[in-house]
Amino acid sequence: MTSKLSLAQQARIQAVFITHSHADHIRDLPHLIHNRFSQSAPPLILFAARHVMDILCKNVFNGLVWPDFSTITAPQTGKPVVEYRALMPGRKITFNGVGITPVLVDHQIPAAGAIIEMNGQAITFTGDTGPTSEIWKRTNKTSNIVAVVTEASFPNDQQALADETAHLSPETLGHELKKIIVDAPVYASHRKTPFERDIESQIRNLRDRRARVLLEKNYTL
């Protein structure tokens, strides 16, 4: 994020939702917060499920790995640089007209995806997950789901590694598709770089017209 957005673009970010604390999902977050210190921008709102937030505060924003900028005042605004907002799984909140319902998923560490609602439409974003159920139950009960973004991290021949690290392969993604009754595209993200072509081929072989590969581009809701 910080490598692709200008400082002015970063300053316009109002909030970030963190699914879990693994390094590849928070790597730009410390720098995004630090860059905001010298900008005339309101506090960055950091949303995460309560257990995820506890891990971040204890293990990252602890003064040892990175400063806790929630206790540091930005000179241009006189306000803290970041504000932490821990969310209760399953309880919807609304932020600037956007509904956010965090939903626990099954990963190697505490993690939560989210159902995001805006302008009468909704998307489901699982973040990293292995086979799971609660987020699909809620997705099936949510009106106007226009897309589902989940993952397929490893190819089928590395199923044991996918299981051990609580990720999906195309094969287990196929099992998850059977739990989703909404008729909307289901995008697979988080494909490990060395295996992208194999994973993409295996997703096409699922023969489910909803199954797609999430490409690196801008998406709007």
C-alpha atoms as an extended CHARMM CRD file, in Angstrom:
* protein
*
       221  EXT
         1         1  MET       CA              0.0000000000        0.0000000000        0.0000000000  PROA      1               0.0000000000
         2         2  THR       CA              2.6390000000        2.5520000000        1.0060000000  PROA      2               0.0000000000
         3         3  SER       CA              4.7940000000        1.5920000000       -1.9860000000  PROA      3               0.0000000000
         4         4  LYS       CA              1.9670000000        2.2470000000       -4.4620000000  PROA      4               0.0000000000
         5         5  LEU       CA              0.1190000000        5.2200000000       -2.9630000000  PROA      5               0.0000000000
         6         6  SER       CA              1.4550000000        8.7500000000       -2.7190000000  PROA      6               0.0000000000
         7         7  LEU       CA              1.5460000000       10.4170000000        0.6910000000  PROA      7               0.0000000000
         8         8  ALA       CA             -1.4760000000       12.5110000000       -0.3350000000  PROA      8               0.0000000000
         9         9  GLN       CA             -3.3910000000        9.3650000000       -1.2860000000  PROA      9               0.0000000000
        10        10  GLN       CA             -2.4230000000        7.6900000000        1.9820000000  PROA      10              0.0000000000
        11        11  ALA       CA             -3.7140000000       10.6970000000        3.9210000000  PROA      11              0.0000000000
        12        12  ARG       CA             -7.1440000000       10.2290000000        2.3480000000  PROA      12              0.0000000000
        13        13  ILE       CA             -7.4960000000        6.7080000000        3.7380000000  PROA      13              0.0000000000
        14        14  GLN       CA            -10.0330000000        6.9350000000        6.5330000000  PROA      14              0.0000000000
        15        15  ALA       CA             -9.9910000000        3.4090000000        7.9250000000  PROA      15              0.0000000000
        16        16  VAL       CA             -8.3570000000        0.0040000000        7.5710000000  PROA      16              0.0000000000
        17        17  PHE       CA             -9.7960000000       -3.4050000000        8.4730000000  PROA      17              0.0000000000
        18        18  ILE       CA             -7.2100000000       -5.9860000000        9.5240000000  PROA      18              0.0000000000
        19        19  THR       CA             -8.2440000000       -9.6290000000        9.1840000000  PROA      19              0.0000000000
        20        20  HSD       CA             -5.3280000000      -11.0920000000       11.1500000000  PROA      20              0.0000000000
        21        21  SER       CA             -1.8160000000      -10.3260000000       12.2840000000  PROA      21              0.0000000000
        22        22  HSD       CA              0.3640000000      -12.3560000000        9.9060000000  PROA      22              0.0000000000
        23        23  ALA       CA              3.2000000000      -10.2380000000        8.4990000000  PROA      23              0.0000000000
        24        24  ASP       CA              2.0790000000      -10.3230000000        4.8600000000  PROA      24              0.0000000000
        25        25  HSD       CA             -1.2250000000       -8.7310000000        5.8790000000  PROA      25              0.0000000000
        26        26  ILE       CA              0.1300000000       -5.9370000000        8.0750000000  PROA      26              0.0000000000
        27        27  ARG       CA              3.5130000000       -5.2290000000        6.4930000000  PROA      27              0.0000000000
        28        28  ASP       CA              2.5750000000       -1.7190000000        5.2640000000  PROA      28              0.0000000000
        29        29  LEU       CA              0.4190000000       -0.8150000000        8.2500000000  PROA      29              0.0000000000
        30        30  PRO       CA              3.1970000000        0.5130000000       10.5340000000  PROA      30              0.0000000000
        31        31  HSD       CA              4.5200000000        2.7360000000        7.7280000000  PROA      31              0.0000000000
        32        32  LEU       CA              1.0270000000        3.9180000000        6.7800000000  PROA      32              0.0000000000
        33        33  ILE       CA              0.5070000000        5.0200000000       10.3840000000  PROA      33              0.0000000000
        34        34  HSD       CA              3.9610000000        6.6050000000       10.6540000000  PROA      34              0.0000000000
        35        35  ASN       CA              3.5530000000        8.5290000000        7.3830000000  PROA      35              0.0000000000
        36        36  ARG       CA              0.3540000000       10.0350000000        8.7520000000  PROA      36              0.0000000000
        37        37  PHE       CA              2.2030000000       11.6170000000       11.6850000000  PROA      37              0.0000000000
        38        38  SER       CA              3.4640000000       14.5560000000        9.6120000000  PROA      38              0.0000000000
        39        39  GLN       CA              0.2740000000       15.0140000000        7.5730000000  PROA      39              0.0000000000
        40        40  SER       CA             -2.7670000000       17.1510000000        8.2060000000  PROA      40              0.0000000000
        41        41  ALA       CA             -5.1060000000       14.1660000000        8.3270000000  PROA      41              0.0000000000
        42        42  PRO       CA             -7.5460000000       12.8660000000       10.9410000000  PROA      42              0.0000000000
        43        43  PRO       CA             -6.6260000000        9.7740000000       12.9570000000  PROA      43              0.0000000000
        44        44  LEU       CA             -6.5160000000        6.5800000000       10.9210000000  PROA      44              0.0000000000
        45        45  ILE       CA             -9.2330000000        4.2620000000       12.2310000000  PROA      45              0.0000000000
        46        46  LEU       CA             -7.9290000000        0.7300000000       12.6150000000  PROA      46              0.0000000000
        47        47  PHE       CA            -10.6910000000       -1.8890000000       12.7510000000  PROA      47              0.0000000000
        48        48  ALA       CA            -10.1040000000       -5.5090000000       13.7340000000  PROA      48              0.0000000000
        49        49  ALA       CA            -11.9420000000       -8.2240000000       15.6040000000  PROA      49              0.0000000000
        50        50  ARG       CA            -11.1850000000       -8.0010000000       19.3230000000  PROA      50              0.0000000000
        51        51  HSD       CA             -8.8250000000      -10.9980000000       19.5010000000  PROA      51              0.0000000000
        52        52  VAL       CA             -6.9440000000       -9.7680000000       16.4300000000  PROA      52              0.0000000000
        53        53  MET       CA             -6.6220000000       -6.2710000000       17.8930000000  PROA      53              0.0000000000
        54        54  ASP       CA             -5.2730000000       -7.6920000000       21.1490000000  PROA      54              0.0000000000
        55        55  ILE       CA             -2.5170000000       -9.5100000000       19.2270000000  PROA      55              0.0000000000
        56        56  LEU       CA             -1.5910000000       -6.3720000000       17.2670000000  PROA      56              0.0000000000
        57        57  CYS       CA             -1.3870000000       -4.1830000000       20.3610000000  PROA      57              0.0000000000
        58        58  LYS       CA              0.5520000000       -6.7390000000       22.3840000000  PROA      58              0.0000000000
        59        59  ASN       CA              2.9880000000       -7.9050000000       19.7280000000  PROA      59              0.0000000000
        60        60  VAL       CA              3.3600000000       -5.1200000000       17.1460000000  PROA      60              0.0000000000
        61        61  PHE       CA              2.3350000000       -1.7040000000       18.4520000000  PROA      61              0.0000000000
        62        62  ASN       CA              4.1160000000       -2.2430000000       21.7400000000  PROA      62              0.0000000000
        63        63  GLY       CA              7.0820000000        0.1210000000       21.5430000000  PROA      63              0.0000000000
        64        64  LEU       CA              9.4320000000       -2.7760000000       20.8320000000  PROA      64              0.0000000000
        65        65  VAL       CA              8.4550000000       -3.7360000000       17.2900000000  PROA      65              0.0000000000
        66        66  TRP       CA              6.7930000000       -0.3790000000       16.4730000000  PROA      66              0.0000000000
        67        67  PRO       CA              5.6710000000        2.6900000000       18.4330000000  PROA      67              0.0000000000
        68        68  ASP       CA              2.0920000000        2.8680000000       19.6480000000  PROA      68              0.0000000000
        69        69  PHE       CA              0.9570000000        5.9060000000       17.6810000000  PROA      69              0.0000000000
        70        70  SER       CA             -2.4280000000        5.8530000000       19.3940000000  PROA      70              0.0000000000
        71        71  THR       CA             -0.6200000000        7.5550000000       22.3010000000  PROA      71              0.0000000000
        72        72  ILE       CA              1.3410000000        9.9950000000       20.1210000000  PROA      72              0.0000000000
        73        73  THR       CA             -0.1830000000       13.3060000000       19.0520000000  PROA      73              0.0000000000
        74        74  ALA       CA              0.3000000000       14.5040000000       15.4770000000  PROA      74              0.0000000000
        75        75  PRO       CA              1.6920000000       18.0580000000       15.4950000000  PROA      75              0.0000000000
        76        76  GLN       CA             -0.5370000000       19.3460000000       12.6910000000  PROA      76              0.0000000000
        77        77  THR       CA             -3.8290000000       18.0580000000       14.0900000000  PROA      77              0.0000000000
        78        78  GLY       CA             -3.3000000000       17.8110000000       17.8310000000  PROA      78              0.0000000000
        79        79  LYS       CA             -4.8990000000       14.3550000000       17.6980000000  PROA      79              0.0000000000
        80        80  PRO       CA             -3.5550000000       10.7990000000       17.9310000000  PROA      80              0.0000000000
        81        81  VAL       CA             -2.2190000000        9.4190000000       14.6790000000  PROA      81              0.0000000000
        82        82  VAL       CA             -4.2810000000        6.2180000000       14.8890000000  PROA      82              0.0000000000
        83        83  GLU       CA             -7.3700000000        5.0770000000       16.7510000000  PROA      83              0.0000000000
        84        84  TYR       CA             -7.9430000000        1.3960000000       17.5140000000  PROA      84              0.0000000000
        85        85  ARG       CA            -11.5090000000        0.0900000000       17.3190000000  PROA      85              0.0000000000
        86        86  ALA       CA            -11.9180000000       -3.5300000000       18.3430000000  PROA      86              0.0000000000
        87        87  LEU       CA            -15.0370000000       -5.1470000000       16.8920000000  PROA      87              0.0000000000
        88        88  MET       CA            -17.2400000000       -7.8930000000       18.2540000000  PROA      88              0.0000000000
        89        89  PRO       CA            -17.5530000000      -10.7660000000       15.7550000000  PROA      89              0.0000000000
        90        90  GLY       CA            -21.0370000000      -10.9500000000       14.3160000000  PROA      90              0.0000000000
        91        91  ARG       CA            -21.9790000000       -7.4130000000       15.3620000000  PROA      91              0.0000000000
        92        92  LYS       CA            -22.4480000000       -4.9670000000       12.4920000000  PROA      92              0.0000000000
        93        93  ILE       CA            -21.1120000000       -1.4410000000       12.7400000000  PROA      93              0.0000000000
        94        94  THR       CA            -21.4850000000        1.4420000000       10.2990000000  PROA      94              0.0000000000
        95        95  PHE       CA            -18.6220000000        3.7400000000        9.3950000000  PROA      95              0.0000000000
        96        96  ASN       CA            -19.2020000000        6.6290000000        6.9870000000  PROA      96              0.0000000000
        97        97  GLY       CA            -22.1510000000        4.8460000000        5.4220000000  PROA      97              0.0000000000
        98        98  VAL       CA            -20.3530000000        1.5140000000        5.0620000000  PROA      98              0.0000000000
        99        99  GLY       CA            -21.6340000000       -1.4810000000        7.0300000000  PROA      99              0.0000000000
       100       100  ILE       CA            -18.9630000000       -3.8080000000        8.4030000000  PROA      100             0.0000000000
       101       101  THR       CA            -19.8010000000       -7.1420000000       10.0050000000  PROA      101             0.0000000000
       102       102  PRO       CA            -16.7080000000       -9.0140000000       11.1780000000  PROA      102             0.0000000000
       103       103  VAL       CA            -17.0930000000      -12.7920000000       11.0440000000  PROA      103             0.0000000000
       104       104  LEU       CA            -14.6250000000      -15.2830000000       12.4680000000  PROA      104             0.0000000000
       105       105  VAL       CA            -12.9570000000      -17.6470000000        9.9990000000  PROA      105             0.0000000000
       106       106  ASP       CA            -10.7950000000      -20.7160000000       10.5360000000  PROA      106             0.0000000000
       107       107  HSD       CA             -7.1430000000      -19.8470000000       10.1880000000  PROA      107             0.0000000000
       108       108  GLN       CA             -3.9440000000      -20.7650000000       11.9900000000  PROA      108             0.0000000000
       109       109  ILE       CA             -4.3300000000      -17.7940000000       14.3600000000  PROA      109             0.0000000000
       110       110  PRO       CA             -7.3370000000      -15.6610000000       15.3700000000  PROA      110             0.0000000000
       111       111  ALA       CA             -8.7550000000      -14.1840000000       12.1790000000  PROA      111             0.0000000000
       112       112  ALA       CA            -11.9450000000      -12.5800000000       10.9310000000  PROA      112             0.0000000000
       113       113  GLY       CA            -13.2740000000      -11.7950000000        7.5120000000  PROA      113             0.0000000000
       114       114  ALA       CA            -16.0130000000       -9.2530000000        6.9510000000  PROA      114             0.0000000000
       115       115  ILE       CA            -19.2610000000       -8.6730000000        5.1330000000  PROA      115             0.0000000000
       116       116  ILE       CA            -19.1340000000       -5.1490000000        3.7090000000  PROA      116             0.0000000000
       117       117  GLU       CA            -22.3690000000       -3.3590000000        2.7680000000  PROA      117             0.0000000000
       118       118  MET       CA            -22.6570000000       -0.1020000000        0.8600000000  PROA      118             0.0000000000
       119       119  ASN       CA            -25.2220000000        1.4880000000       -1.4510000000  PROA      119             0.0000000000
       120       120  GLY       CA            -27.5450000000       -1.5150000000       -1.3070000000  PROA      120             0.0000000000
       121       121  GLN       CA            -24.8370000000       -4.0050000000       -2.2830000000  PROA      121             0.0000000000
       122       122  ALA       CA            -22.5830000000       -6.2980000000       -0.2720000000  PROA      122             0.0000000000
       123       123  ILE       CA            -19.3840000000       -8.2740000000       -0.6400000000  PROA      123             0.0000000000
       124       124  THR       CA            -17.9430000000      -11.0020000000        1.5380000000  PROA      124             0.0000000000
       125       125  PHE       CA            -14.2120000000      -10.9640000000        2.2150000000  PROA      125             0.0000000000
       126       126  THR       CA            -12.7940000000      -13.9040000000        4.1390000000  PROA      126             0.0000000000
       127       127  GLY       CA             -9.1440000000      -12.9730000000        4.2920000000  PROA      127             0.0000000000
       128       128  ASP       CA             -6.9480000000      -15.9910000000        4.9620000000  PROA      128             0.0000000000
       129       129  THR       CA             -8.9280000000      -19.0710000000        5.9100000000  PROA      129             0.0000000000
       130       130  GLY       CA             -9.0640000000      -22.8090000000        5.7310000000  PROA      130             0.0000000000
       131       131  PRO       CA            -12.3680000000      -24.6430000000        5.4100000000  PROA      131             0.0000000000
       132       132  THR       CA            -14.9000000000      -22.5920000000        7.3760000000  PROA      132             0.0000000000
       133       133  SER       CA            -18.6330000000      -22.2310000000        7.8760000000  PROA      133             0.0000000000
       134       134  GLU       CA            -19.9260000000      -19.2130000000        9.8360000000  PROA      134             0.0000000000
       135       135  ILE       CA            -19.0540000000      -16.6330000000        7.2010000000  PROA      135             0.0000000000
       136       136  TRP       CA            -20.8420000000      -18.6950000000        4.5320000000  PROA      136             0.0000000000
       137       137  LYS       CA            -23.9560000000      -18.9790000000        6.6850000000  PROA      137             0.0000000000
       138       138  ARG       CA            -24.0260000000      -15.2150000000        7.0730000000  PROA      138             0.0000000000
       139       139  THR       CA            -23.2710000000      -14.6620000000        3.3950000000  PROA      139             0.0000000000
       140       140  ASN       CA            -26.2120000000      -16.8320000000        2.4150000000  PROA      140             0.0000000000
       141       141  LYS       CA            -28.4900000000      -14.7340000000        4.6340000000  PROA      141             0.0000000000
       142       142  THR       CA            -27.2360000000      -11.3650000000        3.3550000000  PROA      142             0.0000000000
       143       143  SER       CA            -29.1790000000       -9.5710000000        0.6350000000  PROA      143             0.0000000000
       144       144  ASN       CA            -27.5600000000       -8.3660000000       -2.5750000000  PROA      144             0.0000000000
       145       145  ILE       CA            -24.1950000000      -10.1000000000       -2.3160000000  PROA      145             0.0000000000
       146       146  VAL       CA            -22.4390000000       -9.0730000000       -5.5360000000  PROA      146             0.0000000000
       147       147  ALA       CA            -19.0750000000      -10.7700000000       -4.9300000000  PROA      147             0.0000000000
       148       148  VAL       CA            -17.2150000000      -13.0750000000       -2.5890000000  PROA      148             0.0000000000
       149       149  VAL       CA            -13.4500000000      -12.7380000000       -2.1540000000  PROA      149             0.0000000000
       150       150  THR       CA            -11.7600000000      -15.6970000000       -0.5250000000  PROA      150             0.0000000000
       151       151  GLU       CA             -8.4420000000      -17.4520000000       -1.0970000000  PROA      151             0.0000000000
       152       152  ALA       CA             -6.5910000000      -20.3570000000       -2.6750000000  PROA      152             0.0000000000
       153       153  SER       CA             -3.0270000000      -20.2030000000       -1.4240000000  PROA      153             0.0000000000
       154       154  PHE       CA             -1.5240000000      -23.5200000000       -2.5110000000  PROA      154             0.0000000000
       155       155  PRO       CA             -1.9980000000      -25.9190000000       -5.4350000000  PROA      155             0.0000000000
       156       156  ASN       CA             -3.6880000000      -29.2500000000       -4.9400000000  PROA      156             0.0000000000
       157       157  ASP       CA             -0.4180000000      -31.1750000000       -4.7520000000  PROA      157             0.0000000000
       158       158  GLN       CA              0.4250000000      -29.1920000000       -1.6200000000  PROA      158             0.0000000000
       159       159  GLN       CA             -2.8340000000      -29.9580000000        0.1570000000  PROA      159             0.0000000000
       160       160  ALA       CA             -1.0180000000      -31.1580000000        3.2830000000  PROA      160             0.0000000000
       161       161  LEU       CA              0.7160000000      -27.7790000000        3.6180000000  PROA      161             0.0000000000
       162       162  ALA       CA             -2.5610000000      -25.9510000000        2.9870000000  PROA      162             0.0000000000
       163       163  ASP       CA             -4.2140000000      -27.9840000000        5.7380000000  PROA      163             0.0000000000
       164       164  GLU       CA             -1.3480000000      -27.4880000000        8.1810000000  PROA      164             0.0000000000
       165       165  THR       CA             -1.3120000000      -23.7210000000        7.6840000000  PROA      165             0.0000000000
       166       166  ALA       CA             -5.1260000000      -23.3960000000        7.5020000000  PROA      166             0.0000000000
       167       167  HSD       CA             -5.3690000000      -22.2040000000        3.9130000000  PROA      167             0.0000000000
       168       168  LEU       CA             -7.4120000000      -23.3170000000        0.9260000000  PROA      168             0.0000000000
       169       169  SER       CA             -6.3100000000      -25.0640000000       -2.2290000000  PROA      169             0.0000000000
       170       170  PRO       CA             -8.4380000000      -25.1310000000       -5.3890000000  PROA      170             0.0000000000
       171       171  GLU       CA             -9.7420000000      -28.5270000000       -4.2770000000  PROA      171             0.0000000000
       172       172  THR       CA            -10.8910000000      -27.2990000000       -0.8620000000  PROA      172             0.0000000000
       173       173  LEU       CA            -12.1390000000      -24.0810000000       -2.4580000000  PROA      173             0.0000000000
       174       174  GLY       CA            -14.3920000000      -26.3320000000       -4.5070000000  PROA      174             0.0000000000
       175       175  HSD       CA            -15.7580000000      -27.8060000000       -1.2840000000  PROA      175             0.0000000000
       176       176  GLU       CA            -16.3510000000      -24.3040000000        0.0860000000  PROA      176             0.0000000000
       177       177  LEU       CA            -18.2670000000      -23.3160000000       -3.0560000000  PROA      177             0.0000000000
       178       178  LYS       CA            -20.8370000000      -25.9810000000       -2.2110000000  PROA      178             0.0000000000
       179       179  LYS       CA            -21.5640000000      -24.1380000000        1.0440000000  PROA      179             0.0000000000
       180       180  ILE       CA            -22.2910000000      -20.8610000000       -0.7800000000  PROA      180             0.0000000000
       181       181  ILE       CA            -25.7520000000      -20.6210000000       -2.2560000000  PROA      181             0.0000000000
       182       182  VAL       CA            -25.6070000000      -17.0230000000       -3.4800000000  PROA      182             0.0000000000
       183       183  ASP       CA            -25.2210000000      -16.5990000000       -7.2180000000  PROA      183             0.0000000000
       184       184  ALA       CA            -22.2540000000      -14.2370000000       -7.2810000000  PROA      184             0.0000000000
       185       185  PRO       CA            -18.6470000000      -14.4250000000       -8.4720000000  PROA      185             0.0000000000
       186       186  VAL       CA            -16.3120000000      -16.0610000000       -5.9690000000  PROA      186             0.0000000000
       187       187  TYR       CA            -12.8020000000      -14.6970000000       -6.3700000000  PROA      187             0.0000000000
       188       188  ALA       CA             -9.7020000000      -16.5680000000       -5.2000000000  PROA      188             0.0000000000
       189       189  SER       CA             -6.9400000000      -14.3240000000       -3.9250000000  PROA      189             0.0000000000
       190       190  HSD       CA             -3.7110000000      -14.8790000000       -1.9580000000  PROA      190             0.0000000000
       191       191  ARG       CA             -2.2050000000      -17.2450000000       -4.5130000000  PROA      191             0.0000000000
       192       192  LYS       CA              1.3950000000      -17.9830000000       -3.5550000000  PROA      192             0.0000000000
       193       193  THR       CA              3.5750000000      -16.5530000000       -6.3040000000  PROA      193             0.0000000000
       194       194  PRO       CA              5.5500000000      -19.6990000000       -7.2750000000  PROA      194             0.0000000000
       195       195  PHE       CA              2.3070000000      -21.6140000000       -7.8420000000  PROA      195             0.0000000000
       196       196  GLU       CA              0.0360000000      -19.0090000000       -9.4280000000  PROA      196             0.0000000000
       197       197  ARG       CA             -0.3000000000      -20.6830000000      -12.8260000000  PROA      197             0.0000000000
       198       198  ASP       CA             -1.0610000000      -24.1090000000      -11.3370000000  PROA      198             0.0000000000
       199       199  ILE       CA             -3.6090000000      -22.6520000000       -8.9480000000  PROA      199             0.0000000000
       200       200  GLU       CA             -5.3290000000      -20.6500000000      -11.6840000000  PROA      200             0.0000000000
       201       201  SER       CA             -5.5300000000      -23.7240000000      -13.9370000000  PROA      201             0.0000000000
       202       202  GLN       CA             -6.9440000000      -25.8290000000      -11.1140000000  PROA      202             0.0000000000
       203       203  ILE       CA             -9.5560000000      -23.1720000000      -10.3170000000  PROA      203             0.0000000000
       204       204  ARG       CA            -10.6970000000      -23.2030000000      -13.9500000000  PROA      204             0.0000000000
       205       205  ASN       CA            -11.0170000000      -26.9810000000      -13.7110000000  PROA      205             0.0000000000
       206       206  LEU       CA            -13.5310000000      -26.6730000000      -10.8680000000  PROA      206             0.0000000000
       207       207  ARG       CA            -16.2290000000      -26.2130000000      -13.5150000000  PROA      207             0.0000000000
       208       208  ASP       CA            -18.1330000000      -23.7850000000      -11.3180000000  PROA      208             0.0000000000
       209       209  ARG       CA            -18.9760000000      -20.6400000000      -13.2630000000  PROA      209             0.0000000000
       210       210  ARG       CA            -18.7850000000      -18.5780000000      -10.0740000000  PROA      210             0.0000000000
       211       211  ALA       CA            -15.1290000000      -19.4690000000       -9.4490000000  PROA      211             0.0000000000
       212       212  ARG       CA            -12.7880000000      -16.7000000000      -10.5670000000  PROA      212             0.0000000000
       213       213  VAL       CA             -9.2070000000      -15.5880000000      -10.0290000000  PROA      213             0.0000000000
       214       214  LEU       CA             -8.7850000000      -12.1970000000       -8.3750000000  PROA      214             0.0000000000
       215       215  LEU       CA             -6.4830000000      -10.1080000000      -10.5300000000  PROA      215             0.0000000000
       216       216  GLU       CA             -4.4690000000       -7.1300000000       -9.3200000000  PROA      216             0.0000000000
       217       217  LYS       CA             -6.6210000000       -4.1660000000      -10.3050000000  PROA      217             0.0000000000
       218       218  ASN       CA             -8.9550000000       -1.6390000000       -8.7630000000  PROA      218             0.0000000000
       219       219  TYR       CA            -12.4350000000       -2.7980000000       -7.7680000000  PROA      219             0.0000000000
       220       220  THR       CA            -15.3100000000       -0.5620000000       -6.7860000000  PROA      220             0.0000000000
       221       221  LEU       CA            -18.4850000000       -1.4650000000       -4.9200000000  PROA      221             0.0000000000
